[in-house]
Amino acid sequence: MQIALIGIGKIANYQMQAITHTEGIKLVDAHDLDSNKAEELPGSVQFHNNLDKMLKKSNADAFLVSTPTSTHFEIAMQVIESDRIAIVEKPLCTSQSEMDALLTAARTRKLPLYTAFHPAYGREVDWWREQIDAQNFELGALLGFESCFADPYYIDGKLTLGAVGKAGAWTDSGASGLSALARLVDPESMSLVDGRMTVIPSLNCAQVQGLGIYRFVENNRMVYGMVDTNWTLGKNYKTTRLRYENGIVELDHAKEAAHLVLEGQEALIFNLATDKPRLVNHYCGVFADLTAMYAKGEDNTRLSEALHHLLFDALNC
Ligand SMILES: NC(=O)c1ccc[n+]([C@@H]2O[C@H](COP(=O)([O-])OP(=O)(O)OC[C@H]3O[C@@H](n4cnc5c(N)ncnc54)[C@H](O)[C@@H]3O)[C@@H](O)[C@H]2O)c1
């Protein structure tokens, strides 16, 4: 599969590294509003000043949108309206009406549409999914979950440089937390109980903190869980705690580690990090899955639709 990149910023750097580690995918073209970004591309990748021209001329099979979140909708729509396939960095867009318009545009043209949910491919998430599938621990039924995705993007009353390109704590990290959970709980079985957002009107972001409380039925029992996103804690802290009948599993998404506490036993610690940066590991998973879906003529629109429903429902409380 050949792809082209739109937006050569921080995340694109990790994406380009992951592409070099993933079989079956190659970066051929790239575009950024800032032509100085061409210097960050490998020699084999052609830089284009004009997106429209790249969409017309490129031999790429799909176009990866890695621009600031506020531009995803417009650029993804431009890709689709050019009859080309879009892969969009999460979140796909920032409202339900934008989501509906993108899905309609892609379906009308019978084009697949992919969302890159990189946190779902965390090594700790893969690891716990494998333990569940192999039934390696007897934890019993899931009783609830609590997920926190915090970044130090609001310090001393101001947004930090890390917030550049992001829409807001909930809009960006809510999509991250929900996509990791979706590997463990069917998002189509979840519904919103409550959403609580902290909005500071003087700041150029949608919210600095956001919380979504969800419920779903597991083994005939109503289960509750919450996803908390926060830019005000002053730290990079990303953890999901899953409470089961016979113990607790804590997935540390920032450190690529897992803690397992079985009732009455010592905690077991699993360090799952590799020599590659965490985000490179994530995008290796994204691209491996993307090439497999593309080869089968599939996309992840249904998953993306379910996750964005849960995300936007919390925003609209
Ligand atoms: N930085 C991270 O850790 C991270 C992690 C995961 C996902 N993301 C997501 O990736 C996306 C990009 O984030 P980033 O941190 O790489 O941002 P960034 O600001 O570092 O890079 C964005 C790039 O897009 C270019 N750009 C802006 N508007 C454009 C347009 N209309 N057309 C073409 N190019 C344009 C900019 O010149 C810049 O080079 C965001 O949606 C963000 O939520 C970022």
The ligand as an SDF file (V2000), in Angstrom:
LIG
                    3D

 44 48  0  0  0  0  0  0  0  0999 V2000
    1.6270   15.3990   19.1570 N   0  0  0  0  0  0  0  0  0  0  0  0
    1.1250   14.2820   19.6580 C   0  0  0  0  0  0  0  0  0  0  0  0
    1.6260   13.7190   20.6480 O   0  0  0  0  0  0  0  0  0  0  0  0
   -0.0860   13.6350   19.0230 C   0  0  0  0  0  0  0  0  0  0  0  0
   -0.3770   12.3320   19.3820 C   0  0  0  0  0  0  0  0  0  0  0  0
   -1.4280   11.6870   18.7730 C   0  0  0  0  0  0  0  0  0  0  0  0
   -2.2180   12.3560   17.8660 C   0  0  0  0  0  0  0  0  0  0  0  0
   -1.9640   13.6460   17.5450 N   0  0  0  0  0  0  0  0  0  0  0  0
   -2.8680   14.2980   16.6100 C   0  0  0  0  0  0  0  0  0  0  0  0
   -2.1700   14.5600   15.3980 O   0  0  0  0  0  0  0  0  0  0  0  0
   -2.6680   15.7650   14.8060 C   0  0  0  0  0  0  0  0  0  0  0  0
   -1.4960   16.6780   14.5330 C   0  0  0  0  0  0  0  0  0  0  0  0
   -0.8520   16.9480   15.7600 O   0  0  0  0  0  0  0  0  0  0  0  0
    0.6790   17.3920   15.8200 P   0  0  0  0  0  0  0  0  0  0  0  0
    1.0240   17.3660   17.2620 O   0  0  0  0  0  0  0  0  0  0  0  0
    1.5070   16.6150   14.8530 O   0  0  0  0  0  0  0  0  0  0  0  0
    0.5520   18.9270   15.3210 O   0  0  0  0  0  0  0  0  0  0  0  0
    1.7190   19.8770   14.7640 P   0  0  0  0  0  0  0  0  0  0  0  0
    1.2330   21.2600   14.9870 O   0  0  0  0  0  0  0  0  0  0  0  0
    3.0410   19.4710   15.2990 O   0  0  0  0  0  0  0  0  0  0  0  0
    1.7520   19.5570   13.1970 O   0  0  0  0  0  0  0  0  0  0  0  0
    0.7180   19.8740   12.3080 C   0  0  0  0  0  0  0  0  0  0  0  0
    1.3110   20.1280   10.9270 C   0  0  0  0  0  0  0  0  0  0  0  0
    0.2340   20.3600   10.0240 O   0  0  0  0  0  0  0  0  0  0  0  0
    0.5560   21.5070    9.2160 C   0  0  0  0  0  0  0  0  0  0  0  0
   -0.7260   22.1090    8.8300 N   0  0  0  0  0  0  0  0  0  0  0  0
   -1.5510   22.8770    9.5640 C   0  0  0  0  0  0  0  0  0  0  0  0
   -2.6660   23.1720    8.8710 N   0  0  0  0  0  0  0  0  0  0  0  0
   -2.5360   22.5880    7.6570 C   0  0  0  0  0  0  0  0  0  0  0  0
   -3.3520   22.5080    6.4980 C   0  0  0  0  0  0  0  0  0  0  0  0
   -4.5400   23.1150    6.4570 N   0  0  0  0  0  0  0  0  0  0  0  0
   -2.8900   21.8300    5.4290 N   0  0  0  0  0  0  0  0  0  0  0  0
   -1.6740   21.2100    5.4550 C   0  0  0  0  0  0  0  0  0  0  0  0
   -0.8540   21.2300    6.5250 N   0  0  0  0  0  0  0  0  0  0  0  0
   -1.2860   21.9030    7.6120 C   0  0  0  0  0  0  0  0  0  0  0  0
    1.4020   22.4010   10.0870 C   0  0  0  0  0  0  0  0  0  0  0  0
    2.2200   23.2580    9.3150 O   0  0  0  0  0  0  0  0  0  0  0  0
    2.2240   21.3640   10.8640 C   0  0  0  0  0  0  0  0  0  0  0  0
    3.4150   21.0200   10.1940 O   0  0  0  0  0  0  0  0  0  0  0  0
   -3.6920   16.3390   15.7980 C   0  0  0  0  0  0  0  0  0  0  0  0
   -4.9760   15.9540   15.4020 O   0  0  0  0  0  0  0  0  0  0  0  0
   -3.3380   15.6680   17.1030 C   0  0  0  0  0  0  0  0  0  0  0  0
   -4.4570   15.5220   17.9680 O   0  0  0  0  0  0  0  0  0  0  0  0
   -0.8820   14.2870   18.0870 C   0  0  0  0  0  0  0  0  0  0  0  0
  1  2  1  0
  2  3  2  0
  2  4  1  0
  4  5  1  0
  4 44  2  0
  5  6  2  0
  6  7  1  0
  7  8  2  0
  8  9  1  0
  8 44  1  0
  9 10  1  0
  9 42  1  0
 10 11  1  0
 11 12  1  0
 11 40  1  0
 12 13  1  0
 13 14  1  0
 14 15  2  0
 14 16  1  0
 14 17  1  0
 17 18  1  0
 18 19  2  0
 18 20  1  0
 18 21  1  0
 21 22  1  0
 22 23  1  0
 23 24  1  0
 23 38  1  0
 24 25  1  0
 25 26  1  0
 25 36  1  0
 26 27  1  0
 26 35  1  0
 27 28  2  0
 28 29  1  0
 29 30  1  0
 29 35  2  0
 30 31  1  0
 30 32  2  0
 32 33  1  0
 33 34  2  0
 34 35  1  0
 36 37  1  0
 36 38  1  0
 38 39  1  0
 40 41  1  0
 40 42  1  0
 42 43  1  0
M  CHG  2   8   1  16  -1
M  END
$$$$
